[in-house]
Amino acid sequence: MTTRLGLTPSQTVGPFLHIGLVWPDGPFVVPEGTAGAMWIAGTVYDGDGQPVPDAVVETWQADPDGRFHHPDDPRGAIPSAVADFRGFGRCETDESGRYRVLTVKPGALPSPDGGTEAPHLNISVLARGLLNRVVTRLFFPDEPELNRADPVLSALPDDRRATLVAEPEGEGLRFDIRLQGDGETVFFEV
Amino acid sequence: MTETTNHLLLPRYPLVEGVHPPLDSPGYRSTALRHPVQPLVLLPQRLTEVTGPLLGEERVGELDHDLTRQHEGEPQGQRIIVHGQVLEEDGRPVRNTLVEVWQANAAGRYRHAIDNWPAPLDPDFTGVGRCLTDDRGRYRFVTVRPGAYPWRNHDNAWRPAHIHFSLFGRAFTQRLVTQMYFPGDPLFFQDPIFNSVPDERARQRMIASYDHDATEAEWALGFRFDIVLRGPRASVFEEEDDE
Protein backbone atom coordinates (compact mmCIF):
# COMPACT_ATOMS: atom_id res chain seq x y z
CA MET A 1 0.00 0.00 0.00
CA THR A 2 2.98 2.29 0.34
CA THR A 3 3.29 4.99 -2.27
CA ARG A 4 5.89 4.24 -4.84
CA LEU A 5 7.63 7.05 -6.65
CA GLY A 6 7.55 7.05 -10.44
CA LEU A 7 10.74 5.85 -12.06
CA THR A 8 12.94 8.15 -14.07
CA PRO A 9 12.74 6.99 -17.69
CA SER A 10 15.74 5.80 -19.65
CA GLN A 11 17.16 7.78 -22.58
CA THR A 12 19.83 6.99 -25.13
CA VAL A 13 23.50 7.63 -24.40
CA GLY A 14 23.59 9.41 -27.77
CA PRO A 15 26.51 9.75 -30.18
CA PHE A 16 28.79 11.59 -27.76
CA LEU A 17 28.82 8.92 -25.06
CA HIS A 18 32.62 8.80 -25.17
CA ILE A 19 32.83 12.12 -23.36
CA GLY A 20 31.14 10.78 -20.27
CA LEU A 21 31.39 7.02 -20.24
CA VAL A 22 34.95 6.18 -21.22
CA TRP A 23 37.33 5.24 -18.46
CA PRO A 24 41.00 4.61 -19.26
CA ASP A 25 40.90 1.60 -16.94
CA GLY A 26 37.37 0.61 -17.95
CA PRO A 27 38.25 -2.65 -19.75
CA PHE A 28 40.23 -3.96 -16.78
CA VAL A 29 37.94 -6.04 -14.60
CA VAL A 30 41.25 -7.30 -13.23
CA PRO A 31 44.67 -5.66 -13.55
CA GLU A 32 47.01 -6.72 -16.30
CA GLY A 33 49.22 -9.56 -15.16
CA THR A 34 46.53 -11.20 -13.03
CA ALA A 35 46.93 -14.99 -13.03
CA GLY A 36 44.37 -16.61 -15.32
CA ALA A 37 43.25 -13.35 -16.88
CA MET A 38 41.95 -13.45 -20.45
CA TRP A 39 40.68 -10.94 -22.97
CA ILE A 40 37.06 -11.24 -23.96
CA ALA A 41 36.55 -9.34 -27.20
CA GLY A 42 33.92 -8.99 -29.85
CA THR A 43 32.06 -6.81 -32.28
CA VAL A 44 28.66 -5.19 -31.89
CA TYR A 45 26.59 -5.38 -35.10
CA ASP A 46 23.38 -3.69 -36.19
CA GLY A 47 20.50 -5.16 -38.19
CA ASP A 48 22.35 -4.64 -41.47
CA GLY A 49 25.37 -6.53 -40.17
CA GLN A 50 27.29 -3.25 -39.91
CA PRO A 51 29.53 -2.66 -36.89
CA VAL A 52 28.23 -0.24 -34.27
CA PRO A 53 31.01 2.26 -33.50
CA ASP A 54 29.11 4.23 -30.86
CA ALA A 55 28.23 1.70 -28.18
CA VAL A 56 29.47 0.96 -24.68
CA VAL A 57 29.62 -2.62 -23.44
CA GLU A 58 29.51 -3.13 -19.66
CA THR A 59 30.10 -6.42 -17.87
CA TRP A 60 29.29 -7.60 -14.34
CA GLN A 61 30.30 -10.93 -12.83
CA ALA A 62 31.20 -12.99 -9.79
CA ASP A 63 34.81 -13.69 -8.93
CA PRO A 64 36.45 -17.09 -9.60
CA ASP A 65 35.03 -18.42 -6.32
CA GLY A 66 31.53 -17.43 -7.37
CA ARG A 67 31.33 -14.64 -4.81
CA PHE A 68 30.29 -10.99 -4.88
CA HIS A 69 31.82 -8.42 -2.56
CA HIS A 70 28.37 -6.93 -2.05
CA PRO A 71 25.98 -6.61 0.92
CA ASP A 72 23.13 -8.30 -0.96
CA ASP A 73 25.09 -11.51 -1.49
CA PRO A 74 23.44 -13.48 1.35
CA ARG A 75 26.51 -15.69 1.71
CA GLY A 76 28.34 -12.61 2.98
CA ALA A 77 30.25 -9.81 1.30
CA ILE A 78 33.85 -10.88 1.19
CA PRO A 79 36.68 -9.34 -0.78
CA SER A 80 37.80 -11.45 -3.71
CA ALA A 81 40.91 -13.55 -3.42
CA VAL A 82 41.91 -11.99 -6.75
CA ALA A 83 43.73 -8.75 -6.00
CA ASP A 84 41.94 -5.63 -7.27
CA PHE A 85 39.07 -7.62 -8.72
CA ARG A 86 36.43 -5.03 -9.72
CA GLY A 87 33.81 -7.36 -11.18
CA PHE A 88 32.77 -4.57 -13.51
CA GLY A 89 34.12 -3.87 -16.97
CA ARG A 90 33.32 -1.09 -19.41
CA CYS A 91 34.57 -0.61 -22.94
CA GLU A 92 33.41 1.66 -25.73
CA THR A 93 33.35 0.16 -29.22
CA ASP A 94 35.95 1.45 -31.67
CA GLU A 95 35.35 2.49 -35.29
CA SER A 96 35.10 -1.17 -36.27
CA GLY A 97 32.56 -1.92 -33.54
CA ARG A 98 35.08 -3.81 -31.37
CA TYR A 99 35.17 -3.88 -27.60
CA ARG A 100 37.26 -5.90 -25.15
CA VAL A 101 37.57 -6.53 -21.44
CA LEU A 102 40.30 -8.25 -19.44
CA THR A 103 38.89 -10.53 -16.82
CA VAL A 104 39.04 -13.87 -15.03
CA LYS A 105 36.46 -16.57 -15.38
CA PRO A 106 33.78 -16.38 -12.70
CA GLY A 107 32.81 -19.40 -10.63
CA ALA A 108 29.47 -21.17 -10.84
CA LEU A 109 26.73 -19.73 -8.64
CA PRO A 110 24.18 -21.31 -6.35
CA SER A 111 20.64 -20.51 -7.38
CA PRO A 112 17.86 -19.75 -4.86
CA ASP A 113 15.90 -22.77 -6.11
CA GLY A 114 18.76 -25.09 -5.17
CA GLY A 115 20.21 -25.42 -8.67
CA THR A 116 23.48 -24.12 -10.06
CA GLU A 117 24.07 -21.33 -12.52
CA ALA A 118 26.88 -21.88 -15.00
CA PRO A 119 29.70 -19.30 -14.94
CA HIS A 120 28.52 -16.19 -16.76
CA LEU A 121 28.94 -12.48 -17.28
CA ASN A 122 25.96 -10.15 -17.37
CA ILE A 123 26.39 -7.67 -20.20
CA SER A 124 24.69 -4.33 -20.85
CA VAL A 125 24.96 -2.67 -24.24
CA LEU A 126 24.26 1.06 -24.44
CA ALA A 127 24.45 2.92 -27.74
CA ARG A 128 23.22 5.71 -29.91
CA GLY A 129 19.90 4.43 -31.20
CA LEU A 130 19.22 2.39 -28.06
CA LEU A 131 16.71 4.23 -25.90
CA ASN A 132 17.39 1.81 -23.07
CA ARG A 133 20.26 -0.57 -22.46
CA VAL A 134 19.88 -4.10 -23.73
CA VAL A 135 21.01 -6.93 -21.46
CA THR A 136 22.55 -10.23 -22.44
CA ARG A 137 24.70 -12.93 -20.86
CA LEU A 138 27.96 -14.54 -21.84
CA PHE A 139 28.56 -18.22 -21.05
CA PHE A 140 31.84 -20.08 -21.35
CA PRO A 141 32.54 -22.68 -24.05
CA ASP A 142 34.58 -24.94 -21.76
CA GLU A 143 31.63 -25.63 -19.45
CA PRO A 144 29.32 -27.87 -21.52
CA GLU A 145 27.95 -29.75 -18.50
CA LEU A 146 27.17 -26.68 -16.42
CA ASN A 147 25.83 -24.85 -19.46
CA ARG A 148 23.46 -27.73 -20.21
CA ALA A 149 22.10 -27.58 -16.66
CA ASP A 150 21.98 -23.78 -16.46
CA PRO A 151 18.41 -22.63 -15.76
CA VAL A 152 18.65 -19.62 -18.08
CA LEU A 153 20.51 -21.18 -20.97
CA SER A 154 18.61 -24.45 -20.96
CA ALA A 155 15.26 -22.62 -21.15
CA LEU A 156 16.14 -21.00 -24.46
CA PRO A 157 15.21 -22.43 -27.88
CA ASP A 158 17.99 -24.61 -29.30
CA ASP A 159 18.61 -22.36 -32.26
CA ARG A 160 19.22 -19.26 -30.15
CA ARG A 161 21.25 -20.67 -27.26
CA ALA A 162 24.52 -20.49 -29.17
CA THR A 163 24.33 -16.70 -29.34
CA LEU A 164 25.20 -16.61 -25.63
CA VAL A 165 28.19 -18.95 -25.64
CA ALA A 166 31.52 -17.27 -26.33
CA GLU A 167 34.00 -18.85 -28.76
CA PRO A 168 37.68 -19.50 -28.09
CA GLU A 169 39.87 -17.03 -29.97
CA GLY A 170 43.61 -17.04 -29.46
CA GLU A 171 44.32 -16.97 -25.74
CA GLY A 172 40.93 -15.46 -24.98
CA LEU A 173 37.30 -15.52 -26.02
CA ARG A 174 35.23 -13.92 -28.71
CA PHE A 175 31.69 -12.76 -28.01
CA ASP A 176 29.96 -10.86 -30.81
CA ILE A 177 26.69 -9.08 -30.11
CA ARG A 178 24.06 -8.82 -32.86
CA LEU A 179 21.45 -6.27 -31.94
CA GLN A 180 19.03 -7.32 -34.68
CA GLY A 181 18.48 -9.72 -37.55
CA ASP A 182 20.25 -12.95 -38.49
CA GLY A 183 21.73 -14.57 -35.44
CA GLU A 184 20.24 -11.88 -33.19
CA THR A 185 21.70 -12.21 -29.70
CA VAL A 186 19.28 -13.25 -26.99
CA PHE A 187 18.44 -10.19 -24.88
CA PHE A 188 16.77 -10.28 -21.50
CA GLU A 189 14.22 -8.37 -19.54
CA VAL A 190 15.77 -8.16 -16.10
CA MET B 1 9.60 -26.63 -5.87
CA THR B 2 9.53 -23.68 -3.52
CA GLU B 3 11.59 -25.32 -0.79
CA THR B 4 14.73 -23.40 -0.13
CA THR B 5 17.70 -25.59 0.55
CA ASN B 6 20.48 -23.07 0.72
CA HIS B 7 18.75 -20.05 2.26
CA LEU B 8 19.59 -17.63 -0.50
CA LEU B 9 17.14 -14.89 0.29
CA LEU B 10 17.55 -12.21 -2.31
CA PRO B 11 15.93 -8.81 -2.73
CA ARG B 12 13.66 -8.58 -5.73
CA TYR B 13 13.31 -5.61 -8.04
CA PRO B 14 9.84 -5.74 -9.57
CA LEU B 15 9.49 -4.78 -13.20
CA VAL B 16 7.73 -1.48 -13.74
CA GLU B 17 5.83 -1.26 -17.00
CA GLY B 18 5.11 1.78 -19.11
CA VAL B 19 7.98 4.03 -18.07
CA HIS B 20 10.89 3.41 -20.41
CA PRO B 21 10.76 4.15 -24.12
CA PRO B 22 10.17 1.29 -26.54
CA LEU B 23 13.45 0.25 -28.18
CA ASP B 24 11.67 0.43 -31.53
CA SER B 25 10.76 4.12 -31.72
CA PRO B 26 10.46 4.98 -35.43
CA GLY B 27 10.50 8.74 -34.83
CA TYR B 28 14.11 8.35 -33.66
CA ARG B 29 15.54 6.91 -36.84
CA SER B 30 18.66 5.36 -35.35
CA THR B 31 16.51 2.84 -33.48
CA ALA B 32 15.50 1.19 -36.77
CA LEU B 33 18.50 -1.11 -37.16
CA ARG B 34 19.47 -1.27 -33.52
CA HIS B 35 16.45 -2.57 -31.66
CA PRO B 36 16.17 -6.32 -31.12
CA VAL B 37 13.28 -7.80 -33.11
CA GLN B 38 12.99 -10.98 -31.05
CA PRO B 39 11.02 -10.56 -27.83
CA LEU B 40 13.11 -10.05 -24.69
CA VAL B 41 13.43 -13.16 -22.52
CA LEU B 42 12.58 -12.74 -18.85
CA LEU B 43 15.73 -13.19 -16.75
CA PRO B 44 14.96 -14.31 -13.20
CA GLN B 45 16.79 -12.18 -10.66
CA ARG B 46 19.50 -14.18 -9.00
CA LEU B 47 22.85 -13.29 -7.49
CA THR B 48 24.31 -11.53 -10.54
CA GLU B 49 21.25 -9.35 -10.98
CA VAL B 50 20.74 -8.22 -7.38
CA THR B 51 24.39 -7.28 -6.92
CA GLY B 52 26.30 -4.64 -8.86
CA PRO B 53 29.47 -2.58 -8.89
CA LEU B 54 29.89 -0.42 -5.80
CA LEU B 55 32.11 2.25 -7.28
CA GLY B 56 33.49 4.73 -4.81
CA GLU B 57 35.85 7.61 -4.23
CA GLU B 58 38.48 6.05 -6.46
CA ARG B 59 36.39 7.06 -9.48
CA VAL B 60 35.98 10.71 -8.54
CA GLY B 61 38.57 13.48 -8.74
CA GLU B 62 38.58 16.59 -6.58
CA LEU B 63 37.06 18.92 -9.20
CA ASP B 64 34.94 16.38 -11.04
CA HIS B 65 31.74 17.84 -9.55
CA ASP B 66 32.51 21.36 -10.78
CA LEU B 67 32.58 21.58 -14.57
CA THR B 68 33.40 25.29 -14.37
CA ARG B 69 36.74 24.75 -12.63
CA GLN B 70 38.39 22.09 -14.75
CA HIS B 71 40.43 24.52 -16.88
CA GLU B 72 42.51 27.68 -16.56
CA GLY B 73 39.59 30.01 -17.10
CA GLU B 74 35.86 29.87 -16.55
CA PRO B 75 33.65 28.57 -19.34
CA GLN B 76 31.27 30.84 -21.23
CA GLY B 77 27.60 30.67 -20.46
CA GLN B 78 25.07 30.81 -17.67
CA ARG B 79 26.49 29.24 -14.53
CA ILE B 80 24.07 26.76 -12.94
CA ILE B 81 23.89 24.40 -9.98
CA VAL B 82 22.25 21.06 -10.71
CA HIS B 83 21.40 19.05 -7.63
CA GLY B 84 18.97 16.45 -6.42
CA GLN B 85 18.52 13.11 -4.76
CA VAL B 86 18.92 9.60 -6.09
CA LEU B 87 16.08 7.56 -4.64
CA GLU B 88 14.50 4.16 -4.88
CA GLU B 89 10.78 3.84 -5.58
CA ASP B 90 9.88 3.75 -1.90
CA GLY B 91 11.74 7.01 -1.32
CA ARG B 92 14.83 5.47 0.23
CA PRO B 93 17.98 7.34 -0.75
CA VAL B 94 20.67 5.57 -2.74
CA ARG B 95 23.80 6.41 -0.81
CA ASN B 96 27.39 6.63 -2.03
CA THR B 97 26.51 5.82 -5.59
CA LEU B 98 28.39 7.13 -8.59
CA VAL B 99 26.67 9.77 -10.72
CA GLU B 100 28.27 10.54 -14.10
CA VAL B 101 27.20 13.45 -16.30
CA TRP B 102 28.19 14.79 -19.71
CA GLN B 103 26.88 17.65 -21.80
CA ALA B 104 27.36 20.16 -24.60
CA ASN B 105 28.79 23.59 -23.87
CA ALA B 106 26.73 26.79 -23.72
CA ALA B 107 26.74 27.03 -27.52
CA GLY B 108 25.41 23.50 -27.93
CA ARG B 109 28.71 21.94 -29.02
CA TYR B 110 30.21 18.78 -27.56
CA ARG B 111 33.94 18.38 -27.17
CA HIS B 112 33.88 15.32 -29.40
CA ALA B 113 35.57 14.47 -32.69
CA ILE B 114 32.33 13.83 -34.56
CA ASP B 115 30.55 16.99 -33.41
CA ASN B 116 31.49 19.57 -36.00
CA TRP B 117 28.48 21.81 -36.49
CA PRO B 118 29.36 25.51 -36.71
CA ALA B 119 29.12 26.46 -33.06
CA PRO B 120 32.22 27.37 -31.07
CA LEU B 121 34.12 25.04 -28.79
CA ASP B 122 35.02 26.50 -25.43
CA PRO B 123 38.65 25.94 -24.41
CA ASP B 124 37.55 26.18 -20.78
CA PHE B 125 34.85 23.53 -20.92
CA THR B 126 35.07 19.77 -21.28
CA GLY B 127 31.54 18.90 -20.22
CA VAL B 128 32.20 15.87 -18.00
CA GLY B 129 31.35 15.51 -14.32
CA ARG B 130 31.28 12.81 -11.68
CA CYS B 131 30.36 12.65 -8.03
CA LEU B 132 29.12 10.28 -5.34
CA THR B 133 25.82 10.76 -3.58
CA ASP B 134 26.03 11.51 0.14
CA ASP B 135 24.33 9.59 2.95
CA ARG B 136 20.98 11.13 1.99
CA GLY B 137 21.40 10.25 -1.66
CA ARG B 138 22.17 13.83 -2.63
CA TYR B 139 24.42 14.95 -5.46
CA ARG B 140 25.42 18.40 -6.68
CA PHE B 141 27.17 19.68 -9.80
CA VAL B 142 28.22 23.17 -10.83
CA THR B 143 28.22 23.67 -14.58
CA VAL B 144 26.95 25.95 -17.34
CA ARG B 145 23.60 25.64 -19.00
CA PRO B 146 24.07 23.59 -22.17
CA GLY B 147 22.82 24.90 -25.51
CA ALA B 148 20.45 23.17 -27.90
CA TYR B 149 22.00 21.66 -31.02
CA PRO B 150 20.86 20.51 -34.44
CA TRP B 151 20.91 16.91 -35.63
CA ARG B 152 19.87 15.23 -38.81
CA ASN B 153 17.05 13.02 -37.60
CA HIS B 154 14.34 14.99 -39.42
CA ASP B 155 13.93 18.33 -41.15
CA ASN B 156 15.23 21.20 -38.99
CA ALA B 157 15.68 18.87 -36.03
CA TRP B 158 17.05 20.28 -32.77
CA ARG B 159 17.73 18.51 -29.50
CA PRO B 160 16.36 20.37 -26.48
CA ALA B 161 19.11 21.36 -24.07
CA HIS B 162 19.96 18.40 -21.84
CA ILE B 163 22.53 16.86 -19.53
CA HIS B 164 23.25 13.13 -19.77
CA PHE B 165 23.12 11.24 -16.45
CA SER B 166 24.51 7.76 -15.80
CA LEU B 167 23.63 5.91 -12.58
CA PHE B 168 24.52 2.54 -11.11
CA GLY B 169 22.51 2.26 -7.92
CA ARG B 170 23.74 -0.83 -6.08
CA ALA B 171 22.35 -3.62 -8.23
CA PHE B 172 22.68 -4.62 -11.86
CA THR B 173 18.90 -4.23 -12.13
CA GLN B 174 19.14 -0.53 -11.22
CA ARG B 175 21.50 0.65 -13.94
CA LEU B 176 20.07 3.73 -15.64
CA VAL B 177 21.23 6.24 -18.24
CA THR B 178 18.91 9.16 -18.83
CA GLN B 179 18.85 12.81 -19.87
CA MET B 180 17.86 15.80 -17.75
CA TYR B 181 15.94 18.53 -19.55
CA PHE B 182 15.19 22.14 -18.61
CA PRO B 183 11.74 23.47 -17.75
CA GLY B 184 9.80 25.27 -20.45
CA ASP B 185 12.01 24.23 -23.34
CA PRO B 186 10.22 25.17 -26.60
CA LEU B 187 11.90 22.29 -28.47
CA PHE B 188 10.18 19.39 -26.72
CA PHE B 189 7.35 19.16 -29.26
CA GLN B 190 9.62 18.08 -32.10
CA ASP B 191 12.12 15.89 -30.21
CA PRO B 192 11.59 12.16 -30.79
CA ILE B 193 14.01 11.18 -28.02
CA PHE B 194 12.21 13.12 -25.29
CA ASN B 195 8.87 11.99 -26.72
CA SER B 196 9.93 8.36 -27.00
CA VAL B 197 8.74 8.03 -23.40
CA PRO B 198 5.08 7.24 -23.98
CA ASP B 199 3.64 8.40 -20.67
CA GLU B 200 3.24 12.15 -20.21
CA ARG B 201 3.84 12.04 -16.46
CA ALA B 202 6.95 9.95 -16.94
CA ARG B 203 8.26 12.45 -19.49
CA GLN B 204 7.78 15.24 -16.98
CA ARG B 205 10.05 13.37 -14.57
CA MET B 206 12.98 13.98 -16.94
CA ILE B 207 12.55 17.75 -16.59
CA ALA B 208 14.42 19.53 -13.80
CA SER B 209 12.64 22.24 -11.85
CA TYR B 210 13.98 25.70 -11.23
CA ASP B 211 14.99 25.82 -7.57
CA HIS B 212 15.21 29.29 -6.10
CA ASP B 213 16.41 27.92 -2.77
CA ALA B 214 19.39 26.41 -4.52
CA THR B 215 20.05 29.56 -6.50
CA GLU B 216 23.01 31.46 -5.07
CA ALA B 217 22.80 35.24 -5.09
CA GLU B 218 25.19 37.03 -7.44
CA TRP B 219 26.49 33.68 -8.67
CA ALA B 220 24.40 30.83 -10.13
CA LEU B 221 20.88 29.58 -10.89
CA GLY B 222 19.73 26.39 -9.18
CA PHE B 223 17.93 23.45 -10.75
CA ARG B 224 16.68 20.37 -8.97
CA PHE B 225 16.58 16.96 -10.61
CA ASP B 226 15.65 13.94 -8.51
CA ILE B 227 16.27 10.52 -10.01
CA VAL B 228 14.23 7.46 -9.07
CA LEU B 229 15.69 4.00 -9.63
CA ARG B 230 13.89 0.67 -9.43
CA GLY B 231 13.62 -0.34 -5.81
CA PRO B 232 13.72 -3.74 -4.14
CA ARG B 233 10.95 -5.41 -2.21
CA ALA B 234 12.10 -7.29 0.81
CA SER B 235 11.45 -10.96 0.37
CA VAL B 236 11.65 -12.84 -2.84
CA PHE B 237 9.90 -16.06 -1.97
CA GLU B 238 6.69 -14.77 -0.47
CA GLU B 239 5.94 -12.82 -3.60
CA GLU B 240 6.87 -15.64 -5.92
CA ASP B 241 4.60 -18.01 -4.01
CA ASP B 242 1.73 -15.65 -4.59
CA GLU B 243 1.97 -15.93 -8.30
Contacts between the chains, C-beta under 8 A, distances in Angstrom:
chain1	res1	chain2	res2	distance
A	2	B	90	6.0
A	3	B	91	7.8
A	4	B	89	4.3
A	4	B	90	6.2
A	4	B	231	7.3
A	5	B	87	6.2
A	5	B	88	7.9
A	5	B	89	5.2
A	5	B	90	7.5
A	5	B	91	6.1
A	5	B	228	4.6
A	6	B	19	7.1
A	6	B	201	6.5
A	6	B	202	6.3
A	6	B	205	5.7
A	6	B	228	6.4
A	7	B	16	5.4
A	7	B	19	4.6
A	7	B	20	7.9
A	7	B	89	6.8
A	7	B	202	7.4
A	7	B	205	7.7
A	7	B	228	5.2
A	7	B	229	7.2
A	7	B	230	6.3
A	8	B	176	6.6
A	8	B	178	5.5
A	8	B	205	5.5
A	8	B	206	6.7
A	8	B	226	8.0
A	8	B	227	4.8
A	8	B	228	5.1
A	8	B	229	7.4
A	9	B	19	5.3
A	9	B	20	5.4
A	9	B	21	6.6
A	9	B	178	6.4
A	9	B	197	4.4
A	9	B	202	5.0
A	9	B	203	7.2
A	9	B	205	6.7
A	9	B	206	6.0
A	10	B	20	4.6
A	10	B	21	6.6
A	10	B	176	6.1
A	10	B	177	6.4
A	10	B	178	5.8
A	11	B	21	7.4
A	11	B	164	7.8
A	11	B	177	6.8
A	11	B	178	4.8
A	11	B	179	4.1
A	11	B	193	6.2
A	11	B	194	7.9
A	11	B	196	7.7
A	11	B	197	8.0
A	11	B	206	7.1
A	12	B	28	7.6
A	12	B	30	7.9
A	12	B	177	7.8
A	12	B	179	8.0
A	12	B	193	6.2
A	13	B	164	6.8
A	13	B	166	7.8
A	13	B	177	5.4
A	14	B	164	6.7
A	14	B	179	7.9
A	15	B	112	7.7
A	15	B	114	6.4
A	15	B	115	7.8
A	16	B	102	7.0
A	16	B	104	7.9
A	16	B	110	4.4
A	16	B	112	4.5
A	16	B	114	7.6
A	16	B	115	6.3
A	17	B	102	7.7
A	17	B	164	7.8
A	18	B	112	6.5
A	19	B	102	4.4
A	19	B	110	6.2
A	19	B	111	6.4
A	19	B	112	5.7
A	19	B	126	7.5
A	19	B	127	5.9
A	19	B	128	5.6
A	20	B	100	5.5
A	20	B	101	6.5
A	20	B	102	2.8
A	20	B	128	5.5
A	20	B	164	5.8
A	20	B	166	6.5
A	21	B	100	6.9
A	21	B	102	7.6
A	21	B	166	6.3
A	23	B	59	7.8
A	46	B	33	4.3
A	46	B	34	5.4
A	47	B	32	7.5
A	47	B	33	3.9
A	47	B	34	7.0
A	47	B	37	7.6
A	48	B	33	5.5
A	50	B	33	7.7
A	52	B	34	7.0
A	58	B	175	7.7
A	60	B	48	6.5
A	60	B	51	7.7
A	60	B	52	6.3
A	60	B	53	6.5
A	60	B	172	5.2
A	61	B	48	7.0
A	62	B	47	6.9
A	62	B	48	6.7
A	68	B	47	6.3
A	68	B	48	7.9
A	68	B	51	4.2
A	69	B	54	7.8
A	70	B	51	4.0
A	70	B	52	7.2
A	70	B	54	6.5
A	70	B	170	7.6
A	71	B	170	7.9
A	72	B	10	6.9
A	72	B	11	5.8
A	72	B	50	5.1
A	72	B	51	5.6
A	72	B	170	7.4
A	72	B	171	6.8
A	73	B	47	6.3
A	73	B	51	5.8
A	74	B	7	7.0
A	74	B	8	5.3
A	74	B	9	5.6
A	74	B	10	6.7
A	75	B	8	7.6
A	86	B	53	6.8
A	87	B	53	6.0
A	88	B	52	7.9
A	88	B	53	3.6
A	88	B	55	7.3
A	109	B	46	6.9
A	109	B	47	5.1
A	109	B	48	7.0
A	110	B	6	5.4
A	110	B	8	6.1
A	110	B	47	7.6
A	111	B	8	7.5
A	111	B	46	5.7
A	112	B	4	6.7
A	112	B	6	7.7
A	112	B	8	4.4
A	112	B	9	7.7
A	112	B	10	6.0
A	112	B	46	6.4
A	112	B	236	6.7
A	112	B	237	7.7
A	113	B	1	7.5
A	113	B	4	8.0
A	114	B	3	7.6
A	114	B	4	7.4
A	114	B	5	4.4
A	114	B	6	6.3
A	117	B	46	6.3
A	117	B	47	7.6
A	117	B	48	7.7
A	120	B	48	6.9
A	122	B	48	5.0
A	122	B	49	7.0
A	122	B	172	5.6
A	124	B	172	8.0
A	124	B	175	6.1
A	126	B	177	5.9
A	127	B	34	6.3
A	128	B	30	5.6
A	128	B	34	7.9
A	129	B	28	7.4
A	129	B	30	3.2
A	129	B	31	5.2
A	129	B	32	7.8
A	129	B	33	7.4
A	129	B	34	3.8
A	129	B	35	7.8
A	130	B	23	6.6
A	130	B	31	7.4
A	130	B	34	5.7
A	130	B	35	7.4
A	131	B	20	7.3
A	131	B	21	4.0
A	131	B	22	7.3
A	131	B	23	5.9
A	131	B	25	5.9
A	131	B	28	6.9
A	131	B	31	6.5
A	131	B	193	7.3
A	131	B	196	5.2
A	132	B	20	4.9
A	132	B	21	6.5
A	132	B	23	6.3
A	133	B	175	6.5
A	133	B	177	7.0
A	134	B	23	7.2
A	134	B	36	6.3
A	135	B	43	7.0
A	137	B	43	7.6
A	151	B	44	7.3
A	152	B	43	6.5
A	152	B	44	7.4
A	155	B	41	7.9
A	156	B	41	6.8
A	160	B	38	7.6
A	179	B	33	7.6
A	179	B	34	5.1
A	179	B	35	7.2
A	179	B	36	6.1
A	180	B	33	6.1
A	180	B	34	6.6
A	180	B	35	6.4
A	180	B	36	5.8
A	180	B	37	5.5
A	181	B	37	7.1
A	184	B	36	5.9
A	184	B	37	6.4
A	184	B	38	5.3
A	185	B	36	7.6
A	186	B	38	7.4
A	186	B	41	5.8
A	187	B	36	4.9
A	187	B	38	7.5
A	187	B	40	5.3
A	187	B	41	7.2
A	188	B	40	6.0
A	188	B	41	5.2
A	188	B	42	7.1
A	188	B	43	3.7
A	189	B	15	6.9
A	189	B	40	4.1
A	189	B	41	6.9
A	189	B	42	5.1
A	189	B	43	6.5
A	190	B	13	8.0
A	190	B	43	5.0
A	190	B	45	6.9
A	190	B	49	5.7
A	190	B	172	7.0
A	190	B	173	5.3
